[in-house]
């Protein structure tokens, strides 16, 4: 349990994917198969039902350390979670035990049938014989609050570095593994990948962002402009009679879109296409519905009907098993158009090519496009060396002035302060939070805000501090989407911090309703 608990805390402290991959790889190297099977099931979202209520746990710890309930409540305000609060209040262990993860879970499972007094004794004994990290995990598990889901990209990369097996193959194995009856050695980490090579996707192509004036590209007639709509970017591989769908992080997601798998099943073997998946709700693109669709564990007929999707095919990278990425775009486009025409399907649409005669016409088209529907445009040269003359033309960012409302600091076992900043806009005379930003704060601004928080905190909600509405920042974003789960009713896409505005009147900050209408 100790190794598992330390991994949990280390993953919480990690600030980037690379650190998480290394931490998980180190854990994999020193763990046995039995523990790994249990750990990976947690990583993939497995949960354990509670055996005790939080209020009972609170009573046990208050009785143990002889404090009143109101004192315990004050402690909670200073620490992010009740599990950590309890772990910090309990005296150091009288003896130090290091049970295997499987042994700890077995003990917890047996404790389900204990009466109240015996359950209390079991909890106290565990606290008295384990370190702080193990106590935190134990408290979370017995109250049913333990969640240690790790992104599949991090999980796959960690297994790949540990075993030396390609990350995509590891991803495919992990997604299809049945951990209740898994032979870890023979099914998950065996080295024979000869029968799995065919499902590998192409490497992502890094397209340079256009950072020069369009006029410098030469005659507009020599270029194609492909409109890239917002959606879930995917790569679809059809080889050996099988269809495999991969997202841009090389995660295998074929089970999420069975209708697309079925539509591509009739295409020729040795075909690879790329594009975006969109979810249609009442014949309107709905990004929130797409997220709901992807988050579903199993896709049933009701899901297919409620969250219908379309695959907007942008380009073809492989034809008859031959890599055509470096071929002329016009030739690839003709092949793609012939496929779409021959294998017509309601779930397959062809990305639009924008017609333009001059660069000014293209600029005018770009300026009138909806920021919420278009991700950008891709420019392809029509010459033979087209592969070296491809650019991504980003849409212009929008900007808004917003007031800093809340500052959230990290857990006591995390590094750094002010990990999350919440900004708001006016709604009539009240401030409404509309975006949270976790990075991009300049050191001098962070230092100023840390000092401001100490002197101007209105109230605290655990690690979140509500501060006086006096600090204004520029916020840049690529677009907004409606999201009823948010208090503001919208989700801000790709927000980033700009300058802190000194001596800016907070009353000049715009209204939320104006922001919605402008986008």
KENU-312372 format. One record per residue (C-alpha): x, y, z; residue in three letters. Coordinates in steps of 0.25 Angstrom, whole numbers, padded with zeros to 4 digits, always signed. Layout:
# residues N
XYZAla/...
//
This chain:
# residues 519
+0000+0000+0000Unk/+0011+0010+0003Unk/+0017+0009-0011Unk/+0003+0011-0017Unk/+0000+0023-0007Unk/+0013+0030-0010Unk/+0010+0028-0025Unk/-0003+0035-0023Unk/+0003+0047-0016Unk/+0014+0048-0026Unk/+0004+0048-0037Unk/-0003+0059-0030Unk/+0009+0067-0029Unk/+0014+0065-0044Unk/+0012+0078-0052Unk/+0013+0071-0066Unk/+0011+0058-0073Unk/+0026+0055-0074Unk/+0028+0055-0059Unk/+0015+0046-0057Unk/+0020+0036-0068Unk/+0034+0035-0060Unk/+0027+0033-0047Unk/+0017+0022-0052Unk/+0029+0015-0059Unk/+0037+0015-0046Unk/+0024+0009-0039Unk/+0023-0002-0050Unk/+0037-0006-0049Unk/+0036-0009-0034Unk/+0022-0015-0033Unk/+0018-0030-0035Unk/+0008-0035-0044Unk/-0003-0036-0034Unk/-0002-0022-0029Unk/-0001-0017-0043Unk/-0014-0023-0047Unk/-0021-0016-0036Unk/-0014-0003-0038Unk/-0017-0003-0053Unk/-0032-0005-0051Unk/-0031+0007-0042Unk/-0024+0015-0053Unk/-0035+0011-0062Unk/-0046+0017-0053Unk/-0050+0005-0044Unk/-0056+0009-0031Unk/-0059+0002-0017Unk/-0072+0004-0010Unk/-0071+0011+0004Unk/-0071+0003+0017Unk/-0073+0015+0026Unk/-0079+0029+0025Unk/-0070+0041+0026Unk/-0078+0046+0038Unk/-0074+0034+0046Unk/-0060+0035+0042Unk/-0060+0049+0047Unk/-0066+0045+0060Unk/-0055+0034+0062Unk/-0043+0044+0059Unk/-0049+0055+0068Unk/-0050+0044+0079Unk/-0036+0039+0077Unk/-0029+0053+0077Unk/-0039+0059+0087Unk/-0044+0071+0080Unk/-0058+0077+0078Unk/-0065+0076+0065Unk/-0064+0091+0062Unk/-0049+0090+0063Unk/-0049+0079+0053Unk/-0057+0087+0043Unk/-0047+0099+0045Unk/-0036+0089+0041Unk/-0043+0085+0029Unk/-0043+0099+0024Unk/-0028+0099+0024Unk/-0026+0086+0017Unk/-0032+0082+0003Unk/-0039+0069+0007Unk/-0045+0062+0019Unk/-0036+0050+0017Unk/-0023+0058+0018Unk/-0028+0066+0030Unk/-0031+0053+0037Unk/-0017+0048+0033Unk/-0010+0060+0039Unk/-0018+0060+0052Unk/-0015+0046+0055Unk/-0002+0043+0064Unk/+0010+0037+0057Unk/+0009+0021+0056Unk/+0012+0013+0067Unk/+0018+0002+0058Unk/+0021+0003+0043Unk/+0014-0007+0034Unk/+0015-0008+0019Unk/+0004-0017+0014Unk/+0003-0021+0000Unk/-0008-0013-0008Unk/-0016-0026-0009Unk/-0015-0029+0006Unk/-0020-0016+0010Unk/-0032-0017+0000Unk/-0035-0031+0005Unk/-0035-0026+0020Unk/-0045-0014+0015Unk/-0054-0024+0008Unk/-0055-0033+0021Unk/-0058-0021+0029Unk/-0071-0019+0022Unk/-0078-0029+0031Unk/-0072-0024+0044Unk/-0081-0017+0054Unk/-0079-0003+0058Unk/-0070-0005+0070Unk/-0061-0015+0062Unk/-0061-0006+0050Unk/-0056+0006+0059Unk/-0045-0003+0064Unk/-0041-0008+0051Unk/-0040+0007+0046Unk/-0032+0011+0058Unk/-0022-0001+0057Unk/-0020+0003+0042Unk/-0017+0017+0046Unk/-0007+0014+0057Unk/+0001+0004+0048Unk/+0002+0012+0035Unk/+0009+0025+0030Unk/+0002+0037+0026Unk/+0001+0034+0011Unk/-0005+0021+0013Unk/-0015+0027+0023Unk/-0020+0037+0012Unk/-0022+0026+0002Unk/-0029+0017+0013Unk/-0038+0028+0017Unk/-0042+0031+0003Unk/-0045+0016+0000Unk/-0053+0013+0012Unk/-0062+0025+0010Unk/-0064+0022-0005Unk/-0057+0034-0010Unk/-0044+0028-0015Unk/-0042+0032-0030Unk/-0028+0030-0037Unk/-0032+0030-0051Unk/-0020+0033-0060Unk/-0020+0038-0074Unk/-0019+0027-0085Unk/-0008+0034-0091Unk/+0001+0035-0079Unk/-0003+0020-0075Unk/+0001+0015-0089Unk/+0014+0023-0090Unk/+0018+0018-0076Unk/+0015+0004-0080Unk/+0023+0006-0093Unk/+0035+0011-0086Unk/+0035+0000-0076Unk/+0033-0011-0086Unk/+0039-0005-0099Unk/+0026-0008-0106Unk/+0020+0002-0116Unk/+0011+0012-0108Unk/+0000+0010-0118Unk/+0000-0005-0116Unk/+0000-0004-0101Unk/-0011+0006-0102Unk/-0019-0004-0110Unk/-0016-0015-0101Unk/-0020-0007-0088Unk/-0033-0002-0095Unk/-0037-0017-0098Unk/-0032-0024-0085Unk/-0042-0031-0076Unk/-0035-0029-0063Unk/-0044-0039-0055Unk/-0038-0051-0062Unk/-0025-0045-0069Unk/-0012-0052-0070Unk/-0003-0040-0068Unk/+0009-0046-0074Unk/+0003-0054-0086Unk/-0007-0044-0090Unk/-0003-0030-0086Unk/+0012-0029-0086Unk/+0017-0040-0096Unk/+0027-0036-0106Unk/+0022-0042-0118Unk/+0015-0031-0126Unk/+0016-0036-0140Unk/+0001-0038-0141Unk/-0002-0024-0136Unk/+0007-0016-0145Unk/-0004-0014-0155Unk/-0013-0006-0146Unk/-0002+0005-0144Unk/-0006+0019-0148Unk/+0003+0029-0155Unk/+0011+0039-0148Unk/+0004+0052-0146Unk/+0009+0062-0156Unk/+0014+0075-0150Unk/+0008+0086-0159Unk/+0015+0100-0158Unk/+0006+0112-0154Unk/+0006+0123-0164Unk/+0014+0134-0158Unk/+0015+0143-0171Unk/+0006+0151-0179Unk/-0002+0143-0189Unk/+0003+0152-0201Unk/+0018+0146-0198Unk/+0012+0132-0202Unk/+0011+0136-0217Unk/-0001+0135-0226Unk/-0014+0131-0219Unk/-0017+0122-0231Unk/-0006+0113-0227Unk/-0012+0109-0213Unk/-0024+0101-0207Unk/-0031+0105-0194Unk/-0037+0094-0186Unk/-0046+0098-0175Unk/-0044+0091-0162Unk/-0056+0091-0153Unk/-0056+0089-0138Unk/-0057+0075-0133Unk/-0050+0062-0128Unk/-0038+0060-0137Unk/-0036+0046-0141Unk/-0029+0036-0150Unk/-0036+0024-0156Unk/-0028+0012-0160Unk/-0034+0001-0169Unk/-0025-0011-0171Unk/-0027-0026-0171Unk/-0042-0024-0171Unk/-0041-0017-0158Unk/-0044-0002-0155Unk/-0037+0005-0144Unk/-0039+0019-0139Unk/-0029+0027-0132Unk/-0029+0041-0126Unk/-0018+0051-0127Unk/-0012+0046-0114Unk/-0011+0032-0121Unk/-0022+0027-0112Unk/-0030+0015-0118Unk/-0045+0019-0118Unk/-0051+0010-0128Unk/-0062+0006-0118Unk/-0067+0020-0116Unk/-0071+0022-0130Unk/-0077+0009-0136Unk/-0084+0015-0147Unk/-0071+0021-0152Unk/-0065+0007-0151Unk/-0076+0001-0159Unk/-0076+0012-0170Unk/-0061+0010-0172Unk/-0062-0005-0172Unk/-0066-0005-0187Unk/-0054+0004-0191Unk/-0041-0003-0197Unk/-0031-0009-0188Unk/-0018-0001-0187Unk/-0026+0013-0185Unk/-0023+0023-0175Unk/-0031+0036-0174Unk/-0031+0048-0164Unk/-0042+0058-0160Unk/-0051+0062-0148Unk/-0063+0056-0142Unk/-0075+0065-0138Unk/-0087+0061-0130Unk/-0100+0066-0135Unk/-0112+0070-0126Unk/-0125+0074-0133Unk/-0116+0075-0146Unk/-0107+0085-0139Unk/-0092+0083-0135Unk/-0092+0081-0120Unk/-0078+0080-0114Unk/-0083+0077-0100Unk/-0091+0066-0106Unk/-0079+0060-0112Unk/-0072+0060-0098Unk/-0084+0053-0092Unk/-0083+0043-0104Unk/-0068+0040-0102Unk/-0069+0039-0087Unk/-0079+0028-0088Unk/-0073+0014-0083Unk/-0082+0006-0093Unk/-0089+0011-0106Unk/-0103+0006-0107Unk/-0114+0008-0117Unk/-0120+0020-0109Unk/-0106+0027-0109Unk/-0105+0025-0124Unk/-0119+0032-0126Unk/-0117+0042-0115Unk/-0103+0047-0119Unk/-0102+0044-0134Unk/-0088+0047-0140Unk/-0082+0050-0153Unk/-0068+0049-0158Unk/-0063+0060-0166Unk/-0052+0054-0174Unk/-0041+0064-0177Unk/-0029+0057-0184Unk/-0024+0043-0188Unk/-0011+0038-0183Unk/-0010+0024-0188Unk/-0016+0018-0201Unk/-0015+0003-0204Unk/-0004+0002-0193Unk/+0004+0013-0199Unk/+0008+0025-0191Unk/+0003+0037-0200Unk/+0005+0048-0190Unk/+0016+0054-0199Unk/+0008+0054-0211Unk/+0001+0066-0217Unk/-0011+0070-0209Unk/-0020+0071-0222Unk/-0017+0056-0225Unk/-0020+0052-0210Unk/-0033+0060-0211Unk/-0037+0053-0224Unk/-0035+0040-0217Unk/-0042+0044-0205Unk/-0054+0050-0213Unk/-0055+0037-0221Unk/-0056+0029-0208Unk/-0067+0038-0202Unk/-0075+0037-0214Unk/-0073+0022-0216Unk/-0076+0018-0201Unk/-0086+0028-0198Unk/-0091+0028-0183Unk/-0099+0038-0175Unk/-0088+0038-0164Unk/-0077+0042-0174Unk/-0075+0056-0179Unk/-0064+0063-0188Unk/-0057+0075-0182Unk/-0060+0087-0190Unk/-0050+0094-0200Unk/-0051+0109-0199Unk/-0052+0116-0213Unk/-0044+0129-0214Unk/-0038+0136-0226Unk/-0030+0146-0218Unk/-0024+0147-0204Unk/-0033+0158-0200Unk/-0045+0150-0203Unk/-0040+0139-0194Unk/-0037+0149-0183Unk/-0051+0154-0184Unk/-0057+0140-0183Unk/-0048+0137-0171Unk/-0053+0150-0164Unk/-0068+0147-0165Unk/-0066+0132-0161Unk/-0072+0128-0147Unk/-0061+0127-0137Unk/-0069+0115-0130Unk/-0070+0106-0142Unk/-0057+0108-0149Unk/-0043+0103-0143Unk/-0035+0109-0154Unk/-0031+0107-0169Unk/-0020+0099-0175Unk/-0013+0104-0188Unk/-0007+0094-0198Unk/+0001+0098-0210Unk/-0003+0092-0223Unk/+0011+0089-0228Unk/+0019+0076-0228Unk/+0026+0079-0215Unk/+0013+0082-0208Unk/+0018+0074-0195Unk/+0028+0085-0192Unk/+0018+0096-0195Unk/+0007+0094-0185Unk/+0002+0104-0174Unk/-0008+0104-0163Unk/-0015+0118-0163Unk/-0020+0121-0149Unk/-0033+0129-0147Unk/-0031+0142-0139Unk/-0032+0141-0124Unk/-0043+0149-0117Unk/-0040+0157-0104Unk/-0047+0161-0092Unk/-0044+0169-0079Unk/-0047+0161-0067Unk/-0047+0162-0052Unk/-0039+0152-0043Unk/-0049+0146-0033Unk/-0043+0134-0027Unk/-0029+0128-0025Unk/-0028+0113-0022Unk/-0015+0108-0015Unk/-0011+0094-0017Unk/-0011+0083-0006Unk/-0001+0083+0005Unk/+0007+0071-0002Unk/+0007+0079-0016Unk/+0017+0089-0020Unk/+0015+0104-0023Unk/+0004+0114-0019Unk/-0008+0120-0027Unk/-0010+0108-0036Unk/-0023+0112-0041Unk/-0029+0126-0044Unk/-0043+0129-0046Unk/-0047+0141-0054Unk/-0061+0147-0055Unk/-0070+0157-0063Unk/-0081+0166-0059Unk/-0095+0161-0060Unk/-0103+0173-0057Unk/-0097+0177-0044Unk/-0092+0164-0039Unk/-0079+0157-0043Unk/-0080+0143-0050Unk/-0068+0134-0051Unk/-0066+0130-0066Unk/-0052+0124-0067Unk/-0042+0117-0059Unk/-0027+0118-0063Unk/-0016+0109-0057Unk/-0003+0114-0064Unk/+0003+0126-0072Unk/+0004+0135-0060Unk/+0017+0143-0060Unk/+0026+0142-0048Unk/+0024+0157-0045Unk/+0009+0156-0046Unk/+0009+0143-0037Unk/+0017+0150-0027Unk/+0008+0162-0027Unk/-0005+0153-0026Unk/+0001+0145-0014Unk/+0003+0158-0006Unk/-0011+0163-0010Unk/-0017+0150-0006Unk/-0011+0151+0008Unk/-0017+0165+0011Unk/-0030+0165+0003Unk/-0037+0151+0005Unk/-0051+0152+0007Unk/-0055+0138+0011Unk/-0049+0124+0009Unk/-0054+0111+0004Unk/-0043+0101+0007Unk/-0032+0104-0002Unk/-0040+0114-0010Unk/-0039+0129-0006Unk/-0050+0139-0010Unk/-0042+0152-0012Unk/-0046+0167-0014Unk/-0050+0170-0028Unk/-0039+0179-0031Unk/-0029+0172-0041Unk/-0032+0172-0056Unk/-0025+0164-0066Unk/-0026+0162-0081Unk/-0032+0149-0085Unk/-0029+0143-0099Unk/-0038+0132-0105Unk/-0041+0125-0118Unk/-0056+0124-0116Unk/-0067+0120-0106Unk/-0078+0109-0105Unk/-0091+0108-0098Unk/-0090+0099-0086Unk/-0101+0099-0076Unk/-0092+0092-0065Unk/-0084+0105-0064Unk/-0090+0117-0055Unk/-0088+0126-0067Unk/-0094+0117-0076Unk/-0082+0116-0085Unk/-0069+0109-0087Unk/-0057+0118-0091Unk/-0048+0111-0102Unk/-0033+0111-0101Unk/-0032+0123-0091Unk/-0019+0129-0088Unk/-0014+0141-0079Unk/-0010+0154-0085Unk/-0005+0166-0077Unk/-0009+0170-0063Unk/-0016+0184-0065Unk/-0011+0194-0055Unk/-0020+0205-0050Unk/-0031+0199-0058Unk/-0046+0203-0053Unk/-0053+0189-0050Unk/-0066+0196-0054Unk/-0061+0197-0069Unk/-0060+0181-0070Unk/-0071+0177-0079Unk/-0084+0169-0077Unk/-0085+0154-0079Unk/-0097+0156-0088Unk/-0088+0165-0098Unk/-0078+0154-0098Unk/-0088+0143-0102Unk/-0094+0152-0113Unk/-0080+0156-0119Unk/-0077+0141-0121Unk/
//
